[in-house]
Structure formats: C-alpha cells, structure tokens
Amino acid sequence: MTVQELLDSKMFAIVNEGEDTAREITTVFCCDLLSIAMGRAPAGCAWVTVMGNINTLAVASLADASCIIMAEGAQLDEMAVKKANGQGITVMGTELPIFEAALNIYRKLPKQEKEAIV
C-alpha cells in the first residue's frame, strides 16, 4: 500500500500531504518515546504516535518513515505543521487509539507485508 492509497482511503484526516505519496508503506510502527523511535522505527513505516511536536518530524525524517499518523486526537503544534509542510512529510490524524489506528493500517497492507511483520 502506498501513502497515497492510505490518504485516499479517508481512514484518517489529512494534516499535511507530503511530497512522496507514491512511497510504499512497508509496516506499521507504534511508539511515543522519540529516542526509541529514532533507533527502531523501520524505514518505510507508517508511524502511529501521540507525540505532536517538531522533534517527531525530525525523528520521522531520520528513521525514513513513510508517514506519521497522530492518534488519540493528538495534534501537531503550529510550528510542527509548518515544518511538515517544508519537509514534505505526510501527516494524518485520528481520534482512534494508537492500537486501533495501527490495526486499521495493518489490515490494508498486502498479505506478503503482513507475513513479514508477524
């Protein structure tokens, strides 16, 4: 599944549509501790978090995440939205809990990608 396909699914609200929406989402990653996410978020992941500050964008960029999903009604602050726009990072939002948001993405991943996760 690509970032654009996730955007088109209307599963989540669009906070910022990034530049590389043709990018594949390879897995789902859930973490709210930025230092852990920096070292363990797999490249190409859809990162589900509640951390809504500019440091989240820096970590997503360093980890090479495909997109960020802000769960549980968490929102990026104004400075972070501007940074996401400037860096071309796709950010979506939802009121769903982290687990449910991640599960919804997981269910849309192709079968071969699911097998690699479990």
C-alpha angles and dihedrals in degrees: 000000000000128000088248091055089052090049091048092050088069087217090133135028115256113242096169128356106217131210102255102055091146088068118118120243104224101182144341122259126191121193138130099189106089096203090055093045090050092059102032110031106110119232110261095025129142099233115211114198146139095222104113107180138101092266089065089062092049091052092046089052094047092046091046093233116181093223145337126240116199106211135194093032092297113152137199113249117244094262091052093050089054090048092049089052093047093048095041094238117159112230126181132181140211142172090225120111115259094256095050093046091050092046091053090054092044091054090056095051116104115261096253091055091050091053090054090055100051 
